[in-house]
Amino acid sequence: MSEAGIPSLTIPERLAQGGCLISDGATGTYLQQHGLEPGGCPEEFNATHPDVVKGMAKAYFDAGSDMVLTNSFGGSKFMQKKYGFGDRVREFDRLAAEHARSQTPAGCYVIGSVGPTGEFLEPLGEVSEAEMYDAFVEQITALEEGGADGVVIETMTAVEESALAIKAAREHTNLTVIATMTFDKGPRGFFTMMGVTPERGVKELEGAGADIVGANCGNGIDVMVELARELRAATDGYLLIHSNAGIPAIKGGQIVYPETPEYMAERFETLVRDVGVNIVGGCCGTAPDHIRTLVETLRRKT
């Protein structure tokens, strides 16, 4: 580790040495299991429940994660205004990174989570490119200030919004930039909600300056393996896949994700060994047990 507590190698430098990195699991699922009320603001937990947020990072690192995401998915001014916290964006994002950094073992990484703003750009919506760009600058620079090593611009459906976030990170920070989109499978194949294909998504995200591209959320692991093959066919660059633990169902009044750690780990192995995905981890419904089993499976087969 350097004097600043930052790993000596960036994530792309680490990946260039070979092997894969294992990311963490769900943030929202963990927080809901530790006191976040339905409809509550996850990012506000950074200020009011720091021990929960720190405990989440520790749980994933203890499970074997090489990198964890910060509790900042909705940390833009557009999302925080809806909760009444529009004036606390920088505070929440900085704390999110600080809490994760405080639990990070040597050689591991903190990745700032940057989700959609929930707004549409003009002329489809009412937000200008400049306004959205400035919102991403505010969020991402606060994450870097808090100690993040990189950002993952995730769960995006519009390449224009993703490109603005990538630009904000590139022009105002020294962070590694990861960008992922969420694809649905229909009769004609995979598309985002805004009609972006995997091939187009990969090309445009890389063209905008992303170091690593990929997909997250929306699908269980079997569909993600299929999607990853299309993404890999479109690029020789570094790929990240964060899969849900299946499609949720309501049982006994509770939201249940059906895919077990063992079921997912076997297919994560396919992603790494057969498809050549460089970073794997979980999204909605995944927990530290999923990551622990994934780590054990990959290490046992290595």
ROTI-923031 format. One record per atom (N, C-alpha, C): x, y, z; residue in one letter. Coordinates in steps of 0.1 Angstrom, whole numbers, plus 5000, padded with zeros to 4 digits. Atoms other than C-alpha are relative to their C-alpha. Example, Ala and Ser with C-alpha at 12.3 -4.5 7.8 and 13.67 -1.06 7.14 Angstrom:
<recs>
500949885000a512349555078a500950125000a499149895000s513749895071s499250115008s
</recs>
This chain:
<recs>
500849885000m500050005000m500950125000m499349885000s501150354994s499750085013s500249924987e501350625021e498650055001e501349954999a497950745011a499049885002a500950114998g496450395016g499449954988g500550055013i495850334979i500849894995i499250125005p496850004963p501050054990p498849965009s500150024944s499749984985s500450025014l498449894912l498650054998l501449975003t495350034896t499349874996t500750125004i492649784887i500449954986i499550045013p493649774850p501449945000p498750064998e497249714860e500049875007e500150134993r496249434883r499449904990r500650095009l494049274856l501049964989l499050035011a496949294831a501049895005a499250114995q498849054854q499449864998q500750125002g496248794847g499149975012g500950044990g493548624867g498850105000g501249924999c490248774877c499950075014c500349944987l489049004905l498549975004l501350034995i486048924927i499450125007i500749884994s483649214935s499249955012s500950034989d481049224962d498649964996d501450035003g477349154964g499150135002g500949895000a474249364969a500250105011a500049894990t474149694988t498650015006t501349974995g470449754990g499549885008g500450124993t469749395001t500550005014t499350004987y472249425029y499450105009y500649894992l470949755041l498649985005l501450034996q467349645041q500049895011q499950104989q468449355063q500550055013q499449944988h470049595087h499450145003h500749894995g467449855093g499550104990g500549905009l466750045061l498649974997l501450015002e463050105059e499650014985e500449995014p461150055026p499750154997p500149865004g461350385007g501050105007g499049924994g464150505029g501250044991g498849955008c467350685016c501249925004c498850084996p470250435015p501250095003p498849924998e472850715012e500050075013e500149934987e471550885044e500649915011e499450094991f472750575062f501550035002f498649974998n476350695056n500250105011n499949904989a475650975081a499449955013a500750044988t473250815105t500349865005t499750144996h474250445105h501449964995h498750035005p478050455098p500549855003p499550134997d478650125116d499449894991d500650095010v476149945093v500750004987v499349995013v477850075062v501449955001v498750054999k481249995075k500049845002k500150154998g480049645086g499749934986g500350065013m478749585050m501349984992m498750025007a482249655035a500849895006a499250104994k483849445061k499549864997k500650135003a481449155055a500449954987a499650055014y482249145018y501549984999y498550035000f486049185023f500349875008f499750134993d485948905049d499649884992d500550115008a484048695024a501049974988a499050025010g486948745000g500050094988g500049905011s486049034978s501350074998s498849915003d488949214961d499650144999d500449865001m486849524957m498650015005m501449984996v483649664973v499550134994v500649885005l481249924960l499550095012l500549914989t480350234981t498550015000t501549984998n476850304994n499750144995n500249875006s476350584969s499349994987s500750025012f474250444941f499150114996f500949885002g471650724944g500650135005g499349884994g474250984954g500150124991g500049885008s473451244928s499050105006s500949894995k471651574935k498649974996k501350025005f468751464914f499249895008f500750114991m468051144935m499950055014m500149954986q468851314968q499050105003q501149904998k466451594962k498749945003k501350074997k463651344962k499849965014k500050034986y464551254997y500150125009y499849884992g465051615008g501450025005g498649984996f468851585010f500850054989f499349955011g469851774979g501250085004g498949924996d472251984999d501149925008d499150094992r474051685015r500749904991r499550105010v475251514983v501549975003v498650024998r478951564988r500349945013r499850064986e478751475025e499749854999e500450145000f476951145018f501049924991f499150075009d479251044989d501449995006d498750014994r482451135007r500049905011r500150104989l481350935038l499949864994l500250135006a480350645016a501449944997a498650055004a483950615003a500849985013a499250014988e485450685037e499749875008e500450124992h483450405054h500649884994h499550115006a484450155028a501549995001a498650004999r488050265028r500549965014r499650034986s488250225066s500149855002s500050144998q487649855062q500849924990q499450065012t489749785031t501449945004t498750074998p492649525035p501050054989p498949975009a495949585018a499849934987a500150065014g495749534980g498649994995g501450005005c491949564978c499650144997c500449885006y489949834962y498650055005y501349944998v487050074969v499550064987v500549965013i484850144939i498750085003i501149914998g482450444940g498849964991g501250045008s478950334929s499350134995s500749895006v477250584905v498949954992v501250055007g473750494895g499350114991g500749905008p471350664871p499450125008p500649884994t470051014879t498549995002t501550005000g466450914873g499450104991g500549895009e466151194848e500449974985e499750015014f466051214810f500650134995f499449895006l468151444790l499150074990l500849935011e466651714767e500349944987e501449954999p464651694745p499049905006p501050104994l463151374759l499650045014l500349964987g463351514794g500350155002g499949854997e463951854811e501450035005e498649984994v467651814822v501050024988v499049985010s470451964801s501249925002s498850074998e473651794794e500950065010e499249934991a475452054814a499649985015a500550034987e473252004844e500349865005e499750144996m473651624844m501549985002m498650014999y477351654838y500550065014y499649944987d477751884868d499649925012d500450094989a475751644890a501049885001a499050114999f478151364881f501350055005f498749954995v481151584887v499950015016v500149984986e479851664922e500149865007e500150144994q479151294930q501449935000q498850085002i482351144916i501250075007i498849944994t484851404929t499949985015t500150034986a483351354964a500449865004a499650144998l483850974961l501549995000l498550005000e487551034951e500550075013e499549934988e487951274980e499949915012e500250094989g486651005003g500949885000g499050115001g489250754991g499749894990g500350105010a487750564962a501249984990a499050035010d490150394938d499450014986d500649995013g487650394909g498550025002g501549985000v483950444900v499549894991v500850085009v481450204885v498750084997v501249935005i478850394865i499049884995i500750135002e476150114867e498550024999e501550025002t472650004859t499550114990t500449905010m472550254830m499249944989m500750045012t470150224801t500250094988t499849915010a471050524781a501550034998a498649975001v474550564766v500450145002v499749854998e474250944766e500350035014e499849974985e473950954804e501349935005e498750074996s476750694808s501250084996s498849935005a479050894786a500350135007a499849884992l478451214806l500749975013l499450044987a479351034838a501549964998a498650035003i482450884822i500950124998i499349885002k483451224810k500350085013k499849934987a482951374844a501249945008a498950064993a485251114859a501450024994a498849985008r487851144832r500650145002r499549865000e488051524833e500350065014e499949944986h487951574871h500749915010h499450094991t489551264887t501149924994t499150095005n492251014884n499649855002n500650134997l489950724891l499949904988l500350105010t489650394872t498550014997t501449985003v486350414853v499449874994v500750125004i484050114850i498650054996i501449965004a480750144831a499249884996a500950125003t477949884830t498650054997t501449975004m474449884815m499249885004m501050114997t471349674823t499249974988t500650055012f470049464795f498849905003f501150104999d466749274791d500049924988d500150095012k466248974769k498649994995k501450015006g463348984745g500149914988g500050095012p462348804713p501150034990p499049965010r464849004693r501450005006r498750004993g467748964718g500150095011g499849924988f469249184744f500050154996f500149865001f468449554747f499850075013f500349934988t468449814774t498650064998t501449945001m465149994782m500050114989m500049895010m466350274758m500549954987m499850055013g467050034730g501549974996g498650015003v470849994733v500349855000v499550145001t472349654722t501349995007t498750024993p475249494740p501250054991p498949955008e477549564710e500150155000e500049855000r476549934708r500550055014r499649964986g476849964746g501549995002g498650024998v480349824747v500850104992v499249915009k481650034717k499950145005k500249864996e480150364730e500650025014e499449984987l481250314766l501550004999l498649995002e484750234756e500450124992e499749885007g484750514731g499950135008g500149884991a483750754759a501150005010a498849994991g486750654779g500049905011g500050104989a485750364802a501149904999a499050104999d488550134813d499549864999d500650134999i486249844819i498550024998i501450005003v482749774806v499349875004v500750124996g480049524813g498550025002g501550004997a476549454826a499849975014a500450034987n474849444859n498450005001n501450004996c471349374874c499149954989c501050035010g468149274857g499849864997g500050135004n468948914852n500649905010n499350114992g469848584870g501249964993g498750045005i473148414864i500049934987i500050075013d472148194835d499950104988d500249905011v470948484814v501350094999v498849925000m474048684824m501149934993m499050085007v476248404811v499850024985v500449985014e474448434777e500450154996e499749865003l474748814778l501550034999l498549985000a478448804787a500649954987a499450055013r479148594756r499950114989r500249905010e477648874735e500950125002e499149894997l479649144753l501449964997l498650045003r482848944750r500350004984r499850005015a482248904712a500250144995a500049865004a482049284710a501350075004a498849934995t485349364728t501149905005t498950074994d488749234737d500550065013d499649934988g488849474766g499549935013g500350064987y488249414803y498550015002y501550014997l484649304813l499749975014l500550024987l482749314845l498549954999l501450054999i479549114853i499650005015i500650014987h477449174884h498649944998h501350075003s474448924884s499150015012s501050024990n471248924904n500049855004n500250134995a470548614925a498649954994a501250045006g467748534900g499050115000g501149905000i464348704896i499249995012i500650014987p462748794929p498549964999p501450034999a459448654940a499650035015a500549974986i457248734971i499549875006i500450114993k456948454995k499850035015k500349974986g455348495029g500150145003g499849864998g455348865024g501450064999g498649965001q459048875019q500549984985q499450015013i461048934987i501149905001i499050114999v463048624980v500749984986v499250035012y465848574954y500449855000y500050154999p465948204944p501449944998p498850075004e469548144933e501049995012e499250034988t471747984960t501550044996t498649985003p475448064964p500649894992p499450115007e476347724951e499650004985e500550005014y474147754920y500750124992y499449895007m475648094911m501549984998m498550015000a479248004919a500449914988a499750095011e479247724893e499950074987e500249925013r478047964866r500950125000r499049905000f480348234877f501349954995f498850065005e483147994870e500049994985e500149995014t481847964835t500350134994t499749865004l481948344832l501550024999l498549974999v485648344842v500849914991v499250105008r486948024826r499750004985r500450025014d484948004794d499850134992d500349885007v483848354786v501150105001v498949914998g486848544799g499650135006g500349884992v485148794822v501050025010v498849974991n487748974843n499650045014n500549974986i485649094873i498649945001i501350064998v482648904887v499650035014v500649974987g480348984916g498549994999g501550014999g476749004927g499350144999g500849884999c473949254924c498849965009c501150014991c470449244939c499849855004c500350134994g469748944962g501249935004g498850074996t473348844966t500550055013t499649974987a474948835000a501449965002a498650054998p478348775016p500249854998p499850155002d477648395015d500249974985d499850025014h477348424977h501550024996h498649975003i480748584975i501049905006i499150104994r482348344999r500049874992r500150135008t481148044979t500750024986t499349975012l482348214947l501550005001l498650004998v485748274961v500549865002v499650144997e486047914974e500049924987e500150085012t484947774941t501150034990t498949965010l487347974919l501449965005l498750044994r490247914943r500249855000r499850145000r489547544945r500349954986r499850045014k489547514907k501350054994k498849945006t492647724902t501249915002t
</recs>
